[in-house]
């Protein structure tokens, strides 16, 4: 069995309980050595075989998995953050399917969550943005034409950009050409949740200059949007005037009859069951 495990954003104690258990039980671990915190490997069994995939091709990774499966070993494929985001796991899973090797996925805490925690920020602020765009700048590997940064910037949503730190001069230009004002708040979060974490606030127009000044060239996330500002609307969820399924707000009398009947329907149904 092969377990794809999200290692979390960096801090060793931000892996999930399930992920940590799978590491402890593994006979073979293949980990993304350039990104995964090696502290996590301290949980492994003494006899566990460890491979650093930073030095391996896809074919070599699959070969190790095949050999482990022949021996009825449990294999952990340890990816940084959550494996569903830039984890290149689909191609691995497809090859395992062809070979009849069973696998499952243990999700992890993505670095975009770790970056928000480092900033003390919320991506989805009422009246500011209810959408988070996760993408990357086009570099040596292309992105679909419809997903160029310039096109995505039109939405003015909260943006989190992976794998783009070395392309900031072009990135800031595309962000502004797409519609972000030059003074739109931005942040560079280097190695979120790691001991060497660094948070740099700037604007869209100063992204490149800021990274250059602090010698940030890789392993950082770029965050862009007005969610980094101080202004936003109060959430309706906890507004005393707003009625929800669980409590009646002070504006309940002003609600449409159909709205109230829909919200009260579950309780009415429960009463009918008691009567019968």
N, C-alpha and C positions, 0 to 999 in steps of 0.2 A: 504494500500500500504506500502511495506517495501522498504526503500532506503538504500542500502549499500553505505556508504560514506567513502572515504579515508580522514583521518584527517591530512595527511601530515607528515613530518618527526619529528616534535616536536614544532617548533615555531608556536604560535597561529595564526599568520598572514600569514602562508604558506598553509592554507587550501584554496581550490578553492572558487570562488565567489558562484558557485552553491552549493557547500557543506555547506557553511555558511548559505545560504538561507534555505536549507533543515533543518538545525539544528534549525533555528529560527521558522520554521513552524511546527516542530515535536510535537506530543502529547506524544510520548514515545521515549526515547533514551536508547539504549543498547550499552555501550561503553567498549572498552578494557582498563579497568582501570589501568592495570599495565604498559601500554605503551602510551596511549593517554594523551596529555596535558590537565589537567582539566580546564585550562583557556578557552578552547573552549566551555565548558558548560555554561559560563556566557552569551552566546548568546541565550540560550533557553528561552521559555516562562515560566512564573512563575508556571503555572499549569502542566508543563511537568513532566511526570514520568520518573525517571532516574534509570537504573540498571547497575551495574558493572559486566561485564561478567567474570572478573577474578575469581569470586566466583561461577560461574554457569557452568553447563554441557550443552552440545548441546541441550539435550531434554528440559532443563529449558529455554534456550534462545528461542527455537521454541514455547514453551508454552506461553511465554509472547507475542510473535508476533501474535499467534492465538487469544489470548484474546483481543489484541489491534484491530485486524482486525474485530472481532465481534462487536466492538464499533465504527467501521469506523474511527479509529484513524490512523494518519500518524506516521509510525515508522521509526526511523533512527538507523541503525546498524553501529556504528562508529568504524572503524578499523584504526590502525596506518598505516602511509605511504600510499601506494596504496594497496587496498584490494586484488589485483590479485597476490601479492607476499607474500607467507606464511601467507595469511589471513584466510585460512580454510573456504572460503566462498562457495565453490562448494557444500559441504555437506549440508550447510544451504539452498542454493538455490534449491537443489534437493528435500529436504523435503517440502519447500514452494510450489514447483510445484505439488507435490503429494496432497497437501491440497488445491490447487486452489487459493493460495494467490499470488497476483501479486507483482512483485519486479523490481527494476532497480538498476544500479550501477553507482555511481558518482566517477570517478577516482581521485586519489590524487597524490601528489608529494612523491615519494618513498625516503626512507632514503639513498639509494645509490646515489641519485641525491644530497641530502643534504650533504653527505660526500664529494662528488667531489667539491661542492661549498666551503666547509670548507677548503679543500686542495688547492683550486685554480687549480684544475687538469682537464684534458680532457682524458677520457678513450680511445678514438679512435684517436690516433695520427698517421699521415701518416708515413709509413715506420717503425712504432713501433708495433702497434696493431690496427686492425679493428674489433675486436671481444671482447665483454664483456661477461664473464661467471659469472652468478649469481648462487651461490650454498651455501651449508653449510656442515660442518663437521658432520660425522655420530656420533651420541651420543646414547641417550636412544631410540630414534626413528631411524630406519635404513634408508638408501638411496639405490636406485637400484645399483646393482653391477657395471653396466656400468658407474655410476656417482660417483664413489669413487674419492676423491680428487687426489689421485695418478694418476688416469686415465685422469682426466681433466687437470692436470698440464702439461701433455705432449704437449698440444697446445701452451703453453707459451703466452697465451692471457692475457689481463687485467682481473683480477679476483676480485669479490666482494663476501665476505663470510659473511653470516648472521649466527646468532645463534651458533657461534663457539668460543666465547671468553673464555669459560671455558674449552676448549679442545685444547689450543694452542700448548702444547708440542707435542701432536700427530699430530696436523695440520702441524706444520713446518717440521716435519719429512716426512710426506707424500708429501708435496710440493716439497721437495728436492729429494725424491725418484722418483717423477714423472718427474723431469727434471729442475726445477728452481735451478739456482746457489744459493749458500748460501748467496751471497752478493746482490741478487736481491732486489731492493727497496720494502719496504712494509710500511704500515701505519695502525695505530689503531685509529679509530675515535669514541670517546665516546659521545653518545647522540648528534649526529649531529643536529645543529640548535637550540638546547636548550640553555638557559643561561649558564648552566654548561658544555657546549661542551668542549671537550679536544681532541687535535690532537697530536698524537705521531708518529714521523717518526722513522723507524728502518729498519732492513733487514729481510729476511725470517728466517735466522738463529737466530735472536734475538727477535722474536715475543713473545715467552713465557717469556723471561727475562724482556722485556720492560713492558709487562702487569703486571707482578708481582711487578716490581719496583714502578709502579704508582698505584697499587691496583685496576686495571681494571679487573673486574670479569664477567660483563654482560653489556647488553645494548650498545654494541659497534659493529662496522663493521670492518672487516679486509680487507684491500685492498692490492693487490699484483700485481706487474708487472713493466715493464720498462717504462710505461707511467708516472711513478713518477720520472724518470730521466729527465735530461735537454735537451737531444738530440732528434731531430725528423726532418723529411723532411717538406719542405714548402707545404702547401695545394695547389693543382692544381686549386681549385675553384676560388681563387683570384689572381692566377699567371697571370701577364700581357701577358705572351706568350701562355696561354692556351685558346682555343676557346670554348665557351659554347653556349647554345641556345640563350643567351641574349646579348652576346658581341663577337666581333671578336678579337682573340688574335694575337699577332705579329708573331706567327708561322703558321697562317692560310694558307699561300701559300704552306707550307710543308705537309698539310693534304691530305689524300686520297680524290679523287673526290667524292667517294660515301659518305664519312663522311660529306663533305661540302653540298652535295645535300640533305642529310637527315636533316641537321641542318637548311637549308634554305627553306625546303619544306613548313613549315607553312606560311611563308611570300609570297611564290610563289602562294600558294593556295588562299590567301587573294586577291592577284592581279587579279587572274582569276575571282574571284567572282565579283570584281569591273567592269571588262571588260564586263561580261555578263549582 
